[in-house]
Amino acid sequence: MVARAPRKRMYRTMQGRMVDIEKLRAANESVQAVGNMNVNARGDVLGLGGVVTTPKADVMRKYYEQPKGMVDDTPSKGKPMPAPKTEVKKTVQKMTPVASKPAPQKAVAPTPKVETKPVETFKPKTESTAKKGIDAALDGLE
């Protein structure tokens, strides 16, 4: 059998253009990624000025060298429970009630309402400004 060459992923944009995502990704590997992690698109940790301080291979090796939590075969019911923490109780002194007078209420005098009338401007009545229908019926009511 003959091995097939890997098929390139070509995408058609909304405008009908063909884009090779893998080629675009490879061309921009060294560009700093957007965000606050200070890495480039490849995954290298960047320092000041965009200089690679830790390559991605070192980051991945450090991640996989960290020991993961070991699985415990004993069920949780068989394990002894840790002793509950004892809280130190503070003694509270009881206060004797003191008879006090209610605060005097301030009398507030009502403020008189002052009605202001809107200033009417002179408008000669013509047929176009004359009220008709429901506006004319509601004119005298308030």
N, C-alpha and C positions, 0 to 999 in steps of 0.2 A: 504494500500500500504506500501511496505517496502522501506525505504529510502536507496538509493544507497550510498556506500562509495565513497568519492571523488577519481576520477581516477588520478593516478600519471602520470605526464608527463615524459615519458622516451624518450630520443633522441638517435638516432644511429649516431655515429661519422663517419667520412670518412673512418676510419680504421676498422669500424664494431663493435666498443665497444658501450655498452649501458650506458648512463649517466643519472642520476636523477638530474635534474637542481635544484629542490626545496631542495633536501637534500644537495647539494653542496652550495646553497645559505645560508641555515640555518647554515651550518658548518662554514662559513666565515663571519658571521654577525659582529663580533667584529673586523675584520681586517680593517685597515685604507684604505679608498678608494683612488684611484689614481686621482690626480688633486690638485687644489689649494683651495678647499673649507674647508679642515680640518674636514671631517666627516668620519664616518665609513660606512660600507655597509648598515647598518640598517637606518642611517640618523641622528644619534646622533652627536652633535657638539663636537669635541675633542679639548682639550687644550694641554699644553706641556706634552710630554711623552706619548701621546695617552690616557690620562685620559678623561672620558666623563664629560664635563662641563654642557651641556644642553641636556637632553634627547629629543628624537624625538617628544614625546607627547607634551612637552612644546613648541617646535618650531611650531608644527601644531596648537596648541591652540592660540598662539600669532598671527599666520597668519590669522586665521578665526575671531579673535576678532577685527582686524583692520577694521574701517568703510570704506566701499566702496563708491565711488562717487554716489550721489543721482541723479536720473533721473529727469530732469526738463520738465514739461509738456508744457511750453510756447515755441512756435516756435522761431527760431533764428531771423526771420524778425521782430517779435514783440518786441524784446529786444532793448533797446537803445544802440547805438554803443558808445564805449568809444571814448573820444576826442583824435584826432591824436596828437602825440607829436610834438611840434614845435621845429624846429632846429634853433640854433643860427647861423646866417650867419656871416662869417668873411669877413671883407672888404679886398680886394686885391688891392695893389697899382700897377698901370700899370708902366712898365718900358719903358723908351724911348730907341729906338734902337740905338746902337752905331756902327758906321762904323768901321769895323775891316778888317785887311789885312788877306788874306788866308795864312795859314802856308806854308813856303817854302818846296818844295818837295826835298827829298834827292835823288841825282843821285847815282844809284848803278851800278858799273862796272860789266859787265858780267864775270863770272869766266870761264877760259878756261877748256875745257874738256880734260881730260887725259885718254887715252885709255890704258888699261893694257891687255896684251896678256896672256892667260893661259899658264902655263908651260906644255910643251908636254913631255911626257915620251916616251922612246924608246920601241916600241912594234914591234916585228918581225911579218910581215904579213904571216899568214897561211891561209889555206882555211877556218878554222872555224871563224877567225876574219875578213875575207874579207867581204866587204859590198855587199849586193845583193839586187836586186829589186829596190824599191823606195828609199831606203837609199843611194844606189849608184848613183841614178839619182839626188838626192838633195844634194849630197856631195859638188859640186862646187858652188852652189847657196847660197847667203846670203842676 
